[in-house]
Amino acid sequence: MWDKNFGVPIIAKLMSRNKFLLVMKYLRFDEKSTRRTRVVSDKFCMIRELWNKFIENSQACYRPNQHLTVDEQLLPSKNRCSFIQYMPNKPDKFGIKSWVMA
């Protein structure tokens, strides 16, 4: 993102790369001390609370009408987690699969 040739210029103006890495180092979405007990029953536990708030916000801001369609979407990811999906027909083969109603 901070590359002189291929990066996005606005990113470098908003935040330095070192500042971004520092923020990412301390950014957590779950409580690490209780993770082992929660991950046994919920593999999505590390971001479950954040994800649920995102869904609630999406539902509050969107009012469906009679013309709806459901589509699957692959959010590319190279993380090592148990819910990564492999989809050979997508440009990015590995990621988190979700369904979108639009």
N, C-alpha and C positions, 0 to 999 in steps of 0.2 A: 504493500500500500504506500510505502514511502519511497519507492524507487523513482529516480529522476526521469527515466524514460517511459516506464510503463505504469507508474503509480497514479493515484488520483490526487491532483494538486490540492484539493480542499482538505484532504486528510492531514497532510503535512502542516497546513496552516492552523488546523484546529488543535493538534496535539503532537508533541514530539514522539518518536518511536520509543525512546527510553521511558518516557512518562507512561505511555500505553502499556509497556511491559511491566512496569511497576504496579499499575492498577490491576492488570490481569493476574499478577502474582498473588494479590490479596483478595481478589474477588471470589466469593463463595456464595452459593445459593442454598446450601443446606448446613445442618449442624453435624460436623465431622464426628463428634463423640458418640452419636446415636446411629450413625450410618450403618454399622454392621448388623444391628437388629432389624432396621427397616428394610435393608436390601434383600433380606431373606424372603419377605412377602411382597416387595414392590421393587422391581428392577429399575424403575423410572424414578425412584425416591429422591435422587439428588436434585432434580429440578421439578418434581411433582407440584409443589406449592406455586412456583413461578408459572408453570404451565397452566394450572387451574385458574390462576388470576388472568392470564392471557385469554383463556377461553371465555371466562365471565365477561371480560371487557369486550371481546369480539361479539358475543351475543347481545350485549347491551347496545352496541353501536350499529348493529345490522338488523334490519327488518326484512325478512324474506317475503317474496311475492310468489306468483304462480309460475314464473319461469325460473326454475332451478336446475342445476346439474351437479352431479357429484363426480369428482375426479381424484385420482391418487396423485400424490406429489412426493418426490424423493428429495429430501433435504440433504445435499452431499455432506459427508462426514468421514474423516479418517480416524476418528477416535476409536478406541478399543472398548466397546461396551456390548452387552449381551443382546441388545435389541437392534443392532445394525442389520439392515436388509441388503440382499444382493438382488439387483434387478438388471439383467443383461440387456434389456431393450432401452435403457436410459443412458444418456451421455456420461453421467457420473454413475458408475456401477454400484457403489456402496453408499449407504446413507440411512437416514431415519425416514421411514415411510409414514406418510400421513394422508388422510382423506380430507378433501376440501369441498364444501358445498358453496357454490357461487351462482 
